[in-house]
Structures are given as structure tokens and as C-alpha cells.
Amino acid sequence: MQKNISIMLIDDNEIDLFINQKTVESLNFNGAILSFSSGRGALNYLQLIENMKGYRGIFSPQIILLEINMPDMGGFDFLDEFDKFKMAKENLVLIFLLSCTINPYDLSKIINHKNVSGFIQKPLTAVKIVSQCESALKFKQKVKANNINFNHN
């Protein structure tokens, strides 16, 4: 995994958020971590940096670890709003959904969402983060190298 990476954590459970932050910190990378306890708060932050028009120079996450099941705004609601952002359209962010779910409907939505790079079954571990990120980055490199376009409607 790259050493200069910014990671955004989104989870309504403060204990899970704390544990996930410590797990990410255990990777010993030089990047930044920003945690949010709501999808709405994270979207407000992302909107703010996008409105600055130079969002690449400040904390702009390359990876988002997003809990699916949250009150107020769940992970899928977050994704629906995030799809409208320039950084989503430019495919600048790897989003991994986190959950304990085994719900086939949720798993199907995860597989079919255009901005979801992967699914990580809780509990989050450093091995799971590295494995998922490496797989997603290799896939993105192959797509770019072969000039493949995916049209999601």
C-alpha cells in the first residue's frame, strides 16, 4: 500500500470508529486520517473541499472506509450523494464498505455500485485493508492500461 495516502473513516459507532482509526494507524503510513460519525458530516466536508476548487491540495481522501448501516444517512445514501461530486466522477477515491451484513440484498448493491471498490467484513483489520486496496489498485491500473470504459447508468 502507498505510504502517502489520506483515509476517511465514516461510522456512527464511536467505538468502531476509534478501533478502525487505530487499525489504520497501525499500518504506519505517512498520510492523514479523518474520522466522521455520520455520512452527512462527511459529505458536508467533501462538499466544502470541492467548493474550494483546489481540493487536491488539502485533505482529500484517496480511500473512504464507509459503514453501511447508520441512522440518518446510511452508506448507500452516502454513495447516492457522493456520486454527484466531481471527485466521484473523476474516480479519484477508493470506497470500501464496512459491515457485519450478510444480507444478500446489501451484498448485491455493493457489487453493483459503480463507486464501490470493495467490501470489508467487520471487524476491520490491517490485513483486510491492505488486501482490498491492493486488489482495487491493480484493477484500476489494468482498466487504465487497457483503456477500458465502464458505463454505469
Backbone hydrogen bonds in HBPLUS format (Angstrom, degrees):
<---DONOR---> <-ACCEPTOR-->    atom                        ^
c    i                          cat <-CA-CA->   ^        H-A-AA   ^      H-
h    n   atom  resd res      DA  || num        DHA   H-A  angle D-A-AA Bond
n    s   type  num  typ     dist DA aas  dist angle  dist       angle   num
A0030-ASN N   A0003-LYS O   2.68 MM  27  5.48 138.5  1.85 140.3 154.5     1
A0062-GLN N   A0006-SER O   2.89 MM  56  5.51 157.3  1.94 139.1 143.9     2
A0063-ILE N   A0006-SER O   3.20 MM  57  6.50 153.7  2.28 160.3 163.7     3
A0007-ILE N   A0032-ALA O   2.84 MM  25  6.27 163.0  1.87 160.1 162.5     4
A0034-LEU N   A0007-ILE O   2.95 MM  27  6.43 155.3  2.01 156.4 163.5     5
A0008-MET N   A0063-ILE O   2.85 MM  55  6.26 161.2  1.88 155.6 161.5     6
A0065-LEU N   A0008-MET O   2.83 MM  57  6.24 163.4  1.86 168.1 173.7     7
A0009-LEU N   A0034-LEU O   2.88 MM  25  6.24 158.4  1.93 149.4 156.2     8
A0036-PHE N   A0009-LEU O   2.79 MM  27  6.11 149.8  1.88 155.0 165.2     9
A0010-ILE N   A0065-LEU O   2.92 MM  55  6.22 155.4  1.98 171.4 167.4    10
A0067-GLU N   A0010-ILE O   2.94 MM  57  6.12 160.1  1.98 160.9 167.5    11
A0011-ASP N   A0036-PHE O   3.07 MM  25  6.56 157.0  2.13 161.1 164.0    12
A0017-LEU N   A0013-ASN O   2.85 MM   4  6.09 159.6  1.89 156.7 163.7    13
A0018-PHE N   A0014-GLU O   2.94 MM   4  6.09 156.5  2.00 142.3 147.8    14
A0019-ILE N   A0015-ILE O   2.90 MM   4  6.16 168.9  1.91 156.8 159.5    15
A0020-ASN N   A0016-ASP O   2.76 MM   4  5.88 162.7  1.79 152.3 157.7    16
A0021-GLN N   A0017-LEU O   2.92 MM   4  6.08 152.3  2.00 142.7 150.4    17
A0022-LYS N   A0018-PHE O   3.00 MM   4  6.29 160.9  2.03 151.4 156.1    18
A0023-THR N   A0019-ILE O   2.86 MM   4  6.12 149.4  1.96 146.3 155.7    19
A0024-VAL N   A0020-ASN O   2.91 MM   4  6.17 161.2  1.94 151.1 155.1    20
A0025-GLU N   A0021-GLN O   2.87 MM   4  6.10 162.5  1.90 151.5 156.9    21
A0026-SER N   A0022-LYS O   3.00 MM   4  6.17 136.7  2.20 137.7 148.3    22
A0026-SER N   A0023-THR O   3.17 MM   3  5.15 128.2  2.45  93.3 106.8    23
A0027-LEU N   A0024-VAL O   3.01 MM   3  5.57 161.7  2.04 115.6 121.6    24
A0028-ASN N   A0025-GLU O   3.09 MM   3  5.79 169.9  2.10 121.5 124.5    25
A0042-ALA N   A0038-SER O   3.22 MM   4  6.48 158.8  2.27 144.3 149.6    26
A0043-LEU N   A0039-GLY O   2.91 MM   4  6.15 159.1  1.95 151.6 157.5    27
A0044-ASN N   A0040-ARG O   2.89 MM   4  6.13 156.1  1.95 149.8 156.4    28
A0045-TYR N   A0041-GLY O   3.08 MM   4  6.33 156.1  2.14 144.6 150.5    29
A0046-LEU N   A0042-ALA O   2.92 MM   4  6.21 164.1  1.94 152.0 156.4    30
A0047-GLN N   A0043-LEU O   2.81 MM   4  5.97 155.3  1.87 150.5 157.3    31
A0048-LEU N   A0044-ASN O   2.99 MM   4  6.19 153.1  2.07 142.9 150.1    32
A0049-ILE N   A0045-TYR O   3.03 MM   4  6.42 162.2  2.06 157.2 160.3    33
A0050-GLU N   A0046-LEU O   2.95 MM   4  6.08 148.3  2.05 142.1 151.6    34
A0051-ASN N   A0047-GLN O   2.87 MM   4  6.02 151.1  1.95 147.6 155.1    35
A0052-MET N   A0049-ILE O   3.29 MM   3  5.13 139.8  2.46  90.9 101.9    36
A0053-LYS N   A0050-GLU O   3.08 MM   3  5.45 161.8  2.12 111.1 116.6    37
A0057-GLY N   A0054-GLY O   3.03 MM   3  6.02 168.6  2.04 133.8 136.2    38
A0060-SER N   A0058-ILE O   2.65 MM   2  5.80  92.7  2.40 121.6 109.3    39
A0094-LEU N   A0062-GLN O   2.76 MM  32  6.05 172.0  1.77 148.1 148.5    40
A0064-ILE N   A0094-LEU O   2.80 MM  30  6.26 154.0  1.87 158.4 163.1    41
A0096-PHE N   A0064-ILE O   2.84 MM  32  6.20 167.4  1.85 171.5 175.9    42
A0066-LEU N   A0096-PHE O   2.90 MM  30  6.16 162.7  1.93 157.6 163.3    43
A0098-LEU N   A0066-LEU O   2.68 MM  32  5.61 160.1  1.72 138.0 140.1    44
A0068-ILE N   A0098-LEU O   3.08 MM  30  6.16 146.2  2.19 174.9 167.3    45
A0075-GLY N   A0068-ILE O   2.70 MM   7  4.03 172.5  1.70 128.5 130.8    46
A0073-MET N   A0071-PRO O   2.66 MM   2  5.58 133.7  1.87 114.6  98.8    47
A0078-PHE N   A0074-GLY O   2.92 MM   4  6.21 155.9  1.98 152.8 160.3    48
A0079-LEU N   A0075-GLY O   2.98 MM   4  6.26 156.7  2.04 144.0 149.9    49
A0080-ASP N   A0076-PHE O   3.01 MM   4  6.29 153.4  2.08 144.2 150.7    50
A0081-GLU N   A0077-ASP O   3.16 MM   4  6.49 153.4  2.24 147.6 153.7    51
A0082-PHE N   A0078-PHE O   2.76 MM   4  5.97 161.1  1.79 155.7 162.4    52
A0083-ASP N   A0079-LEU O   2.93 MM   4  6.01 146.8  2.04 149.0 155.1    53
A0084-LYS N   A0081-GLU O   3.13 MM   3  5.77 159.4  2.18 116.1 121.8    54
A0085-PHE N   A0082-PHE O   2.92 MM   3  5.44 164.0  1.95 121.2 126.6    55
A0088-ALA N   A0085-PHE O   3.13 MM   3  5.27 132.5  2.37  98.0 110.5    56
A0089-LYS N   A0085-PHE O   3.09 MM   4  6.45 159.5  2.13 149.7 155.2    57
A0090-GLU N   A0086-LYS O   2.83 MM   4  6.07 146.4  1.94 153.0 162.7    58
A0092-LEU N   A0087-MET O   2.98 MM   5  5.38 176.3  1.99 167.4 167.9    59
A0091-ASN N   A0088-ALA O   3.01 MM   3  4.94 154.8  2.07 100.6 108.2    60
A0117-SER N   A0095-ILE O   2.68 MM  22  5.30 154.9  1.74 147.2 155.7    61
A0097-LEU N   A0118-GLY O   3.02 MM  21  6.47 154.1  2.09 156.3 151.9    62
A0120-ILE N   A0097-LEU O   2.79 MM  23  6.10 168.9  1.81 168.8 170.5    63
A0099-SER N   A0120-ILE O   3.34 MM  21  6.82 148.6  2.44 154.3 158.2    64
A0122-LYS N   A0099-SER O   2.84 MM  23  5.36 163.9  1.86 129.9 133.5    65
A0107-LEU N   A0103-ASN O   3.00 MM   4  6.28 166.8  2.02 159.7 163.8    66
A0108-SER N   A0104-PRO O   2.90 MM   4  6.02 150.9  1.99 144.3 151.7    67
A0109-LYS N   A0105-TYR O   3.05 MM   4  6.32 156.1  2.11 146.2 152.4    68
A0110-ILE N   A0106-ASP O   2.93 MM   4  6.22 151.3  2.02 150.7 159.0    69
A0111-ILE N   A0107-LEU O   3.09 MM   4  6.31 164.8  2.12 147.7 150.7    70
A0112-ASN N   A0108-SER O   3.07 MM   4  6.22 152.6  2.15 147.3 154.4    71
A0116-VAL N   A0113-HIS O   3.33 MM   3  5.55 169.5  2.34 111.9 114.3    72
A0129-ILE N   A0125-THR O   3.09 MM   4  6.42 158.6  2.14 151.2 156.7    73
A0130-VAL N   A0126-ALA O   3.03 MM   4  6.23 177.0  2.03 158.6 158.5    74
A0131-SER N   A0127-VAL O   2.93 MM   4  5.98 168.2  1.94 152.4 156.4    75
A0132-GLN N   A0128-LYS O   2.99 MM   4  6.02 169.8  2.00 148.5 151.7    76
A0133-CYS N   A0129-ILE O   2.93 MM   4  6.05 166.8  1.95 156.3 160.6    77
A0134-GLU N   A0130-VAL O   2.89 MM   4  5.96 166.8  1.91 153.8 157.9    78
A0135-SER N   A0131-SER O   3.05 MM   4  6.20 161.1  2.09 147.7 152.9    79
A0136-ALA N   A0132-GLN O   2.96 MM   4  6.15 164.3  1.99 150.4 154.8    80
A0137-LEU N   A0133-CYS O   2.87 MM   4  6.02 162.3  1.90 154.2 159.1    81
A0138-LYS N   A0134-GLU O   3.00 MM   4  6.11 160.5  2.04 147.8 153.0    82
A0139-PHE N   A0135-SER O   3.03 MM   4  6.22 157.8  2.08 146.9 153.1    83
A0140-LYS N   A0136-ALA O   2.94 MM   4  6.19 161.3  1.98 148.9 153.9    84
A0141-GLN N   A0137-LEU O   2.95 MM   4  6.15 155.6  2.01 147.8 154.3    85
A0142-LYS N   A0138-LYS O   3.02 MM   4  6.28 154.5  2.09 147.5 153.8    86
A0143-VAL N   A0139-PHE O   2.97 MM   4  6.23 161.9  2.00 154.7 159.6    87
A0144-LYS N   A0140-LYS O   2.94 MM   4  6.13 163.3  1.97 148.7 153.3    88
A0145-ALA N   A0141-GLN O   2.84 MM   4  5.95 162.7  1.87 147.9 153.4    89
A0146-ASN N   A0142-LYS O   2.97 MM   4  6.03 149.0  2.07 144.7 152.0    90
A0148-ILE N   A0143-VAL O   2.99 MM   5  5.11 169.1  2.00 148.7 151.5    91
A0147-ASN N   A0144-LYS O   3.15 MM   3  4.98 159.9  2.19 100.5 106.2    92
